[in-house]
Amino acid sequence: MSFPIRHLPVLQNWDCHVCGTCCKEYQVTVTDEERKRIESQGWDRDKDLGGLAPFKRVGPFWARRSQLNHRPDGSCVFLSEQGRCRIHERFGYETKPLPCRLFPFVLVPQGDHWGVGVRYACPSAAANKGRPLSKHDEELLEFAALLAKREGLTPQPDGTSVRPPRLRSGQRVAWPELQRFVKPLLNLLRDRSDPMERRMRKCLAFATVCRQAKNIAQLEGDKLRELLDVLESFAGADVPADPMSVTPPSWVGRILFRQALAIYTRKDHGPNRGPDIRGRVALLHAAWRFTRGSGFIPRMHAWLPETTFEAIEQPTGPLSPQADEILERYYTMKVGSMQFCGAASFGMSFWEGFEHLALTMPILLWVARAMRPLPAEEAVTRALSIVDDHFGFNRVLGTLRQRLSFKILARRGEISRLIAWYSR
């Protein structure tokens, strides 16, 4: 039995435009079956792979695994001079490793089906270029079956594939009830009567009230739905419409925010490697600059122009409606696919994961401000590619220390303040 896929009716498009970003940026782990299949294809190391082995072994000795090898410039050994995959060209698309075929899609198990997300680290996904996601349903169904086999997912007696993420620490509800919490968040994110920044602040207010309702995890069915409807309707009651009237972030919030910025804007390898972090001393100096928060900003990513912390703190006015639509698409996809919690996000609970997702909004706004010479829509699109390269995938974000930092920001109300501050 294979689980069906479900994706939201979001205007998200994608097709591969052969930019080669994924072949230059990511380390691809392959199964033993995939490794043996590629080895049997008869690749000539000197003629085809530049004298390099097709694979490398990584990880501790008790859990060694194989990855596609990379050249000194960071590109996959199978990437041709024309920017195409040699495996694909010679033996067909279906012979490539599953992670290569799946990117930029993210399939998230949601009980009796798969949710479909997209990695906006792919420039084509961030720019919304290509066919609607619904046109990829046939291949997504195939990927879902292969991924279920790869991860050992089989239908449980209740018809689900995995246990649902915790609602919060110490609370767990069934999949149908957990998905009821998704609907109000989506409604708030899609409400175009407010700018996107206020929509997210309303979502955070809704999350806070749900956290404070101690017995909410005991409700089911219509009773839970009715309560969530009421909480949703009052979510904006105490959320100021004007971001200028929101209390500025505290010094604690600013320091923890800049530490998160240093993680989200850092690029250590590939063609977009940050020019100002090449070497341990340069990296330590960049970390100090972000902690201090003044003077020139270290270029942790090649796309970041030369600018200062002080320049980014200057108000730039609200985003354009077009830029708001880009952010709406991004956050709707993330929430609808539940890519922000559970196994898709370092085992975070539903509300912890959502607050972490909300923190990416001021980070996106900060990065977009750094690219101020670009049109707002292009700056936001580029910021998405930089930030989403890390969300759910950079293991540093899942460490105990970093999660504690996110929790401090959330409990102090700093995330809403930061969103308002960088929306001025």
N, C-alpha and C positions, 0 to 999 in steps of 0.2 A: 504494500500500500504506500503510495506517495502522497505527501501533503500538498494541497493546492496553494497557490499564491494569491495574495490580495494586495493591490496597491490603490492608493487614494486617487480620486479624479483631480490630480494636481497637474497643471500645465508644465510638466517636467519633460524635457526632450533630451535625447542623447544618441549619438552615433560616434564611432571612432573616426577621428580625422587624422590619424597617423602622425600625431605630434611627437610620439616616442617618449613622452614624459614618464609613463609608467615603466617603460623598459630601461630608463636611466635612473629612476629614483628609488625603486623598491626591491627588497630582497625577497625572492619567491621561494618558499619552502615546497618541496615536492614529496609525494609519497614514494615508497619503494617501487610500487607498480609504475608510477610515472617515470621514475628514474630509469628503471629497466627498459621501458618502452623507448625512451629517448636514446639510451645507450645502444639499443638494437638497430637504430636508424643509420648507424655507420658513419658518424661524423669524423672528419679528418681534422685533428687538432691544428695542424700547421696551416692547412689550406682553408679551412672553414672558420676556425675559432681563434686565429691569431696566436697559435701555440699554447693556448690555455686549456685546462681541463673543463669539461662541460659543467661539472658540479664542484662544490666545496662542502666540507663537513663542518657543522657548527654546533655549539651547545656543549654542556658538560658531558663527560665520558659516559655517564649513566643514561643520558638522553640525547645522544647524537642524532642529528637529522641532516638531510641533504638540501642544499639550496642551489639554484642556478648561479653559476659563477659570473663575475663581473670583471670588466677590463679596468685598468687604472683610472680611466676617465669616468667610471661609474656606470657605464652602459653594460647591458646584458651581453654575454658572449655570443648570443644568437641574434643580436640586433645587427642588421646589415648596414652598409654604407648609405643605402637609400632610406633608412629608417623603418625597415620592415622586419618582421620576425622570420628568420630562416626556417624554423620548424613549420610555420604556417605556409610559407611559400613552397616548400619542398614536399611536405607530407599532408597538408590540409589543416584547417582550423581546429578540427576535433582532436588532433594529436597534441595540441598544446596542453601544458599543465592547467588544471582547473582554476587556480588563482588568476592566471593570465587571461583566461576566457571570461571569468566572472567580473573582473574589474571593468568599470567602477561600481557595479551593482553590489549591494550589501543585502543579503538575505537573512532575516532575523526570525527565528522560530517564535511563533505566537500561539502556543497551544495546538490547535488543530489545523493551522495554516502557517504560511510564511509571509512576513511583511517585507516589502521591497523598499530599500533605501538606496541612496546614491552617494558616492564619495565625490564631493565637490573639489577635491584635490585634482581631479581630472579637469583640465581647462575647458573641454567641450561640455562637461556637465555643468560647471559653474556658469558658462556662457549660454546654457540652454540650447545648444546646437544639435540638430538631428531630428530623428523621428520621435513621436510620443512614446512614453514607456510602454503603453499598451501594445505597441507594435512589436515589442520584444518578448511577449508572453510565452511564445513557444520555446524560445531558448531559455527563458527563465525557469520554466517548468523542468526542462532537462537539467539545468544547473542545480535546481532544488533537489532533484532526485540524487544527483551525484554528490552533492554536499551532505545530504542525509546519510548516504552510505559512508562517505569519508569520515563523518563525525560519529557514526554509530547510532544515529537517531532512529528509533523504531516506535510505532504507535503503542502507547500505554493503554491499560484497561479502560481509562476514561476518555480515550480518543485523542489525547494530547501527545506532544513529542518531548517536551521538557517541562520542568517545574517553572511556575511563573516567578519573576523577580520579586523580592520583598517589596511591599508598599513603602515601608520605612523600617528602620531598625526594630526588630522584634515583632513585626507585623507582616503577615502574608495572607493574601486573598486569592481566590480562584481566578483563572484567566478571564472569564466573562465579567467579573467584578472589576478586575484590574483595567480591562479595556474600557469600562464605563468612565474611568478617570481621564482617559485620553480625549473623549468627546468634548468636554467643556474647554479643555486646553485648545483644541482645534477651533472651536467656536470663537474663542477669544482672539486667537491668532489671525482668524479670517475676517474679523470685524473691521472693515475699512472705514468705519466712521471715526476711527482713531488712527493716528500715525503708528507705525510699527513699534516704536520705542515704548509708547504707552500701552500698547497691547501686551508687550512682554512684561511690563511692570504690573499689569492687571493679572497676568498669569502667575506671577510670583506672589501677589496678594492672595490669590485663590489657593496656591500651594500652602501658604502659611496657615490659612484658616483650616484647610484639610488636615494639616499636621496637628493642629491644636484640638481637633475633634477626636477625643480619645477613643470613642466607641465606634468610629466610622468603619473600621475594619470588620465589625460584626454585622453590618447591614448587608443585605443582598437584594438583587432584583429591583422591583419597583421602588422599594423604600430607599435604596441607595440612589437610584436615578433621581427621585424627587428631591432628596437632600442636595445632591450635586447641582441640580437645576437651580435651586434656591441660592446656593453658595455662588454659583456662576453669575446670577443676576445681580448680586451685591458685590462682586469682585472689584468693581471700580469705584465703590462709594468713597473710599478714603485714598484713592490714587489721584494725585493732582494732575490736571490736564496739561499744565504748563511745566515743562522740565526745569525751567528757571526757578520755580518755587520749591523744588525739592532740595532738601538739605544736602550740601556737598559731601562727598565721601570723606571719611576721617583719614588721619595720617596712617592708621593701621590698614584701612582699606586700600589706600594708595600704594603702600609698600607691597602688600600681598598681591594686588592687582599687577604691579610692574613685574613681580616675580613670575606670575602666570604669563605675562606678555613675553618675557624672555624665553619661556618654553615654547609658546605658540608661534613665535617668529623665527625660531632657530632652524637653520638648515645646514646639516653637517656634511652632506655629500650630494653628488649629482651636479648637473650644470647650473643649478640655482644656489649652490653652496654660498653661505654668507662670506663676503670678502674680509670682514673684520673679525672673524673668529677662527682664523687658520693658525692653530698652535695653542698649546695649553695656556701660555701667558696671555695671549690675546683673548682667550675665552674667559679667563679670570677677570681681566680688565673689563670685558663686556658685562659680566655679571655685576661687577661693582658699579658700573655706570647705570645699569637698570635699578639697582638698589638705591643709588643716590638720586636718580631721576632729574638730572639737570645737565645742560650742555648737549653736545652732539650725541645722537642716538647711534649706537653700534649697528652696523648693517649686518644683521644676523641672517638676512636673506638677500639674494642678489636683486630681487625686485624692489627692495626698499631704497628710496632715494636718500640723499644726504639731507638731514633736517635735524631739528633740536627738540628736546622734550618740551621746552617752553613754547615753541611754535605750535605743537599739537594741542597744548592746553588752551589755546585761543578759540573762542566760539566761532563756528563756521555756519551756523544756521541749520534748520531742519533738512533732512534728506529730501530729494525729489521723489515724486510719486513713483517713478520708474525704479529708483533705488529701493524704495519701500517694497515694491512688488518682488524684487530679487530676494530680499530678506524674508518676505512672507513665504515664498516658495521654499527657501532653505529650511526654515523652522517648521513649516507644515510637513515637509518630507521627513525631517528628523523625528518629530513627535508621532506622526502617523505610522511610521515604520517601527517605532519604539527602539530606535537605534541608540537611545541615550541611557539605557539602563540594562541590567542583567549582563549576560555573557557578552553582549555587543559593546559594553562600556565598563570593563573591569569589575563586573559583579556588583555594580552600584545598585542601591535600591531605587525604586521609581522616583521618589521625591529628591533624593540626593542627586540622581542622574539628571533630573530636569533642572535643578539649580545649577549644576555644572554646565548644562547646555545654555542656560540663560546667561551665564558669565561670558560665553563666547560673543554675546552681542556687543558689550562695550569693547571687547578685544577687537572685533571686526570694525567697529566705528573708529577706534584708535588707529588701526592699520590703514583704513580708508583715508583718514585725515593725513597720515604720513605721505600718502600718494596724492595730495591735494592738487598738484598741477594737472592730473588726469580728470576727465569728466567724471561726475559722481558715480554713474552707473558702472563705468569701467573700473574705477577705484574699488567699489564694493565687490565686483566680480573677482578682481585680483586678490582682494583681502580674503574672500571665501576660499580660494585655492590655497592660500598660505595657511589659514587657520584650520581648515578641514583636513589638511594633511596630517594633523595631530589628533583631532578629536576622535576618541575611541580606539586609537592605534598607538600613540606614543605612550609607552609603558610608564614613563615618569609620572604621567597624569594619574595613574592608578596606584601610586605608592601611598603608604600610610601618611607620610608627611604632607604630600600634596593634597590628599583628600581632606586632611585636617584643615589645611589652609582654605580650601573651598567651603568647608563647613563653617569656619569662622566668618567668612565673608557673608554667607547666607544668614546665619543666626543674628548677625549684627545689622542686617538690612542693607549691607554695603552694595550688593549686586544691583538693586534698584537705583541706588544713588549713583552708581557708576554709569548705568544706562542713561539716566537723565543728564548726568554731567557731560557725557560725550555726545549728547543729542542737542546741546545748546547751539 
